[in-house]
Amino acid sequence: MHQKIDFSNLIPKLPPLISRDHVETLLGGVISCKTLANLDSLGEGPKRMRMGRKVVYKTEDLLEWLETRTVILN
């Protein structure tokens, strides 16, 4: 059985909103902005908003989505 990981401890360390362009940098390269753009176009990405021309994610939504896609392998 796979264990889930909890990213909620990162919430206070990150800004409340993260632009797609900065996700890769702020999360240490875990997921790229191109991958997020592709997943968004398929309807499989995290909840998103637009602010002008930028796509942004609420930090809580982004981390919650990452938790659903991450497992600890034994």
Kinemage of the C-alpha trace (Angstrom):
@kinemage 1
@onewidth
@group {chain A} dominant
@subgroup {mainchain}
@vectorlist {calphas} color= white
{ca met a 1} P 0.000 0.000 0.000
{ca his a 2} L 1.254 3.493 -0.837
{ca gln a 3} L 1.459 6.249 1.744
{ca lys a 4} L 0.199 9.747 0.948
{ca ile a 5} L 2.312 12.798 1.661
{ca asp a 6} L 1.036 15.928 3.413
{ca phe a 7} L 2.128 19.240 1.891
{ca ser a 8} L 0.095 21.419 4.266
{ca asn a 9} L 3.245 22.381 6.196
{ca leu a 10} L 4.348 24.346 3.102
{ca ile a 11} L 1.309 26.657 3.117
{ca pro a 12} L 2.730 29.231 5.587
{ca lys a 13} L 6.059 29.263 3.721
{ca leu a 14} L 4.585 30.112 0.311
{ca pro a 15} L 2.654 33.119 -1.013
{ca pro a 16} L -1.156 32.770 -1.018
{ca leu a 17} L -1.226 32.838 -4.845
{ca ile a 18} L 1.378 31.342 -7.168
{ca ser a 19} L 1.579 32.136 -10.866
{ca arg a 20} L 2.080 29.188 -13.185
{ca asp a 21} L 5.425 30.711 -14.196
{ca his a 22} L 6.718 30.469 -10.615
{ca val a 23} L 5.398 27.056 -9.549
{ca glu a 24} L 8.511 25.217 -10.712
{ca thr a 25} L 10.859 27.561 -8.829
{ca leu a 26} L 8.846 27.716 -5.605
{ca leu a 27} L 8.354 23.944 -5.440
{ca gly a 28} L 11.953 23.019 -6.231
{ca gly a 29} L 11.344 21.789 -9.769
{ca val a 30} L 8.795 19.158 -8.769
{ca ile a 31} L 6.516 20.096 -11.681
{ca ser a 32} L 7.147 22.401 -14.618
{ca cys a 33} L 4.943 25.225 -15.857
{ca lys a 34} L 4.700 23.470 -19.245
{ca thr a 35} L 3.388 20.309 -17.611
{ca leu a 36} L 0.836 22.347 -15.677
{ca ala a 37} L -0.260 24.123 -18.873
{ca asn a 38} L -0.723 20.759 -20.608
{ca leu a 39} L -2.662 19.293 -17.684
{ca asp a 40} L -4.814 22.430 -17.464
{ca ser a 41} L -5.709 22.117 -21.150
{ca leu a 42} L -6.850 18.539 -20.492
{ca gly a 43} L -8.858 19.579 -17.428
{ca glu a 44} L -6.541 17.560 -15.162
{ca gly a 45} L -4.631 20.361 -13.446
{ca pro a 46} L -5.310 22.121 -10.152
{ca lys a 47} L -8.048 24.745 -9.823
{ca arg a 48} L -6.833 27.915 -11.493
{ca met a 49} L -7.689 31.577 -11.960
{ca arg a 50} L -6.682 34.263 -14.403
{ca met a 51} L -5.283 37.602 -13.310
{ca gly a 52} L -4.824 39.600 -16.464
{ca arg a 53} L -2.735 37.369 -18.714
{ca lys a 54} L -1.334 35.259 -15.883
{ca val a 55} L -2.693 31.911 -14.754
{ca val a 56} L -2.470 31.659 -10.968
{ca tyr a 57} L -3.223 29.004 -8.395
{ca lys a 58} L -4.268 29.365 -4.785
{ca thr a 59} L -1.428 27.774 -2.856
{ca glu a 60} L -3.809 25.548 -0.908
{ca asp a 61} L -5.462 24.288 -4.114
{ca leu a 62} L -2.116 23.630 -5.782
{ca leu a 63} L -0.710 21.704 -2.810
{ca glu a 64} L -3.950 19.765 -2.353
{ca trp a 65} L -3.810 18.754 -6.022
{ca leu a 66} L -0.152 17.719 -5.670
{ca glu a 67} L -1.061 15.538 -2.684
{ca thr a 68} L -3.536 13.608 -4.846
{ca arg a 69} L -0.785 12.908 -7.390
{ca thr a 70} L 2.004 11.997 -4.953
{ca val a 71} L 2.702 8.729 -3.179
{ca ile a 72} L 5.631 7.562 -1.075
{ca leu a 73} L 7.151 4.459 -2.619
{ca asn a 74} L 8.501 1.829 -0.237
